[in-house]
Amino acid sequence: MTLFDGELSPPFEIVEPASWRAPIIFNSPHSGSVYPIDFLNASRIDLAALRRSEDSFMDELIADLSDRGFPTIRVNFPRSYVDVNREPYELDPRMFNGRLPSFANTRSMRVAGGLGTIPRVVGDGQEIYRERLNVDEALGRIEALYKPYHRALRRLINKAHQAFGTVILVDCHSMPSIGVSRDEPRRPDVVIGDRYGTSCASLLPEIVEEMMSGLGYSIGRNKPYAGGFITEHYGNPASGLHTVQLELNRAIYMDERRRERSHRFRRARRCAGPGAARGSRAVPGSGGVDFQHCHSGAHAKRANPESPASPMCLHI
């Protein structure tokens, strides 16, 4: 991390509980708000415009779950600088001086839209940079920020999978209350993305929907967001790896214009995490594990072996 020491140290944070209550990991990859000075100087738009791409306060909405037995991950650098919810090398050659590596994916739909690993635009379509970037600058960000994050995420997933035999990764995002297109219908309060049934057990989004709708939230499935690279890449239900993306409508917890928490923030914080956590009854193995006494998956010690597996008993 020598390239970004000081400004982006640490680039991301993982908070693990001493005892896991269930094999569920909550991830906030787009709430980062630490903007390097060189990035701001290279931008043609101001900080307020850059921040429109943030999933503002999403890291705060899930922060206290680590105290309740669930590990959390938050990325501190902004997605407009490096987007970890993309392939490692989704890059637009028009953005750079120099030749991109031959293995770079330059033709994905996300690249075409300006939203690659190093984004060309922010969420509302405004161009970020005044001038082209040096290729080495882009590759340096990927090596120093993107890859360490994914290595750490894989280690955490593997740790849970070895101990429990299954794991649920909840990828937490937020969306503007109004879409770019005027033809888009009113957005629901919560959109559950499972890559159209491929990233997790089919029962998991059903349980999350039941829980969240019971709390009074309107629910959508896979539209306008079905899940990005993280949901697609880490979801492998046949191997016990379940990934679901949650998109919260920003209007249910913040003032979008002022970028401030609203009076409904506390309610969203109470509801969003527990609603997803209850979905662990879709898969087996939701008893707690004390990793301080866990030496291998075969010898994982249940923190409470008498408790039933169903997370309907998890009052988080």
Secondary structure as the mmCIF struct_conf table of DSSP 4:
data_model
#
loop_
_struct_conf.conf_type_id
_struct_conf.id
_struct_conf.beg_label_comp_id
_struct_conf.beg_label_asym_id
_struct_conf.beg_label_seq_id
_struct_conf.end_label_comp_id
_struct_conf.end_label_asym_id
_struct_conf.end_label_seq_id
HELX_RH_3T_P HELX_RH_3T_P1 THR A 2 PHE A 4
TURN_TY1_P TURN_TY1_P1 ASP A 5 LEU A 8
BEND BEND1 SER A 9 PRO A 11
STRN STRN1 PHE A 12 VAL A 15
BEND BEND2 ALA A 18 ALA A 18
STRN STRN2 SER A 19 TRP A 20
BEND BEND3 ARG A 21 PRO A 23
STRN STRN3 ILE A 24 SER A 28
BEND BEND4 PRO A 29 HIS A 30
HELX_RH_AL_P HELX_RH_AL_P1 ILE A 37 ALA A 42
STRN STRN4 SER A 43 SER A 43
BEND BEND5 ARG A 44 ILE A 45
HELX_RH_AL_P HELX_RH_AL_P2 LEU A 47 LEU A 50
HELX_RH_3T_P HELX_RH_3T_P2 ARG A 51 SER A 53
BEND BEND6 GLU A 54 GLU A 54
TURN_TY1_P TURN_TY1_P2 SER A 56 PHE A 57
HELX_RH_AL_P HELX_RH_AL_P3 MET A 58 ALA A 63
HELX_RH_3T_P HELX_RH_3T_P3 ASP A 64 ARG A 68
TURN_TY1_P TURN_TY1_P3 GLY A 69 GLY A 69
STRN STRN5 THR A 72 VAL A 75
BEND BEND7 PHE A 77 PHE A 77
TURN_TY1_P TURN_TY1_P4 ARG A 79 TYR A 81
TURN_TY1_P TURN_TY1_P5 VAL A 84 ASN A 85
BEND BEND8 ARG A 86 ARG A 86
TURN_TY1_P TURN_TY1_P6 PRO A 88 TYR A 89
STRN STRN6 GLU A 90 GLU A 90
HELX_RH_3T_P HELX_RH_3T_P4 PRO A 93 MET A 95
STRN STRN7 PHE A 96 ASN A 97
BEND BEND9 GLY A 98 GLY A 98
HELX_LH_PP_P HELX_LH_PP_P1 ARG A 99 PRO A 101
TURN_TY1_P TURN_TY1_P7 SER A 102 PHE A 103
STRN STRN8 ASN A 105 ASN A 105
BEND BEND10 SER A 108 SER A 108
HELX_RH_AL_P HELX_RH_AL_P4 MET A 109 ALA A 112
TURN_TY1_P TURN_TY1_P8 GLY A 113 GLY A 114
BEND BEND11 GLY A 116 ILE A 118
BEND BEND12 ARG A 120 ARG A 120
STRN STRN9 VAL A 121 VAL A 121
TURN_TY1_P TURN_TY1_P9 GLY A 123 ASP A 124
BEND BEND13 GLY A 125 GLY A 125
STRN STRN10 GLU A 127 GLU A 127
STRN STRN11 TYR A 129 TYR A 129
BEND BEND14 ARG A 130 GLU A 131
HELX_LH_PP_P HELX_LH_PP_P2 ARG A 132 ARG A 132
STRN STRN12 LEU A 133 ASN A 134
HELX_RH_AL_P HELX_RH_AL_P5 VAL A 135 ARG A 141
HELX_RH_PI_P HELX_RH_PI_P1 ILE A 142 TYR A 146
HELX_RH_AL_P HELX_RH_AL_P6 LYS A 147 PHE A 164
BEND BEND15 GLY A 165 GLY A 165
STRN STRN13 VAL A 167 MET A 175
BEND BEND16 SER A 177 ILE A 178
BEND BEND17 VAL A 180 SER A 181
TURN_TY1_P TURN_TY1_P10 ARG A 182 ASP A 183
BEND BEND18 GLU A 184 GLU A 184
HELX_LH_PP_P HELX_LH_PP_P3 PRO A 185 PRO A 188
BEND BEND19 ASP A 189 ASP A 189
STRN STRN14 VAL A 190 GLY A 193
TURN_TY1_P TURN_TY1_P11 ARG A 195 THR A 198
BEND BEND20 SER A 199 CYS A 200
TURN_TY1_P TURN_TY1_P12 SER A 202 SER A 202
HELX_RH_AL_P HELX_RH_AL_P7 LEU A 203 GLY A 214
TURN_TY1_P TURN_TY1_P13 LEU A 215 GLY A 216
STRN STRN15 ILE A 219 ARG A 221
BEND BEND21 ASN A 222 PRO A 224
HELX_RH_AL_P HELX_RH_AL_P8 PHE A 229 TYR A 234
STRN STRN16 ASN A 236 ASN A 236
HELX_RH_3T_P HELX_RH_3T_P5 PRO A 237 SER A 239
TURN_TY1_P TURN_TY1_P14 GLY A 240 GLY A 240
STRN STRN17 LEU A 241 ASN A 249
HELX_RH_3T_P HELX_RH_3T_P6 ARG A 250 ILE A 252
TURN_TY1_P TURN_TY1_P15 TYR A 253 TYR A 253
STRN STRN18 MET A 254 ASP A 255
TURN_TY1_P TURN_TY1_P16 GLU A 256 ARG A 259
STRN STRN19 GLU A 260 ARG A 261
TURN_TY1_P TURN_TY1_P17 HIS A 263 ARG A 264
HELX_RH_AL_P HELX_RH_AL_P9 PHE A 265 ALA A 277
HELX_RH_3T_P HELX_RH_3T_P7 ARG A 278 ALA A 282
BEND BEND22 VAL A 283 PRO A 284
BEND BEND23 GLY A 287 GLY A 287
STRN STRN20 VAL A 289 ASP A 290
HELX_RH_3T_P HELX_RH_3T_P8 PHE A 291 HIS A 293
BEND BEND24 SER A 296 SER A 296
HELX_RH_3T_P HELX_RH_3T_P9 GLY A 297 HIS A 299
HELX_LH_PP_P HELX_LH_PP_P4 ALA A 300 LYS A 301
STRN STRN21 ARG A 302 ARG A 302
BEND BEND25 ALA A 303 ALA A 303
TURN_TY1_P TURN_TY1_P18 PRO A 305 GLU A 306
BEND BEND26 SER A 307 SER A 307
BEND BEND27 ALA A 309 ALA A 309
HELX_RH_3T_P HELX_RH_3T_P10 PRO A 311 CYS A 313
#
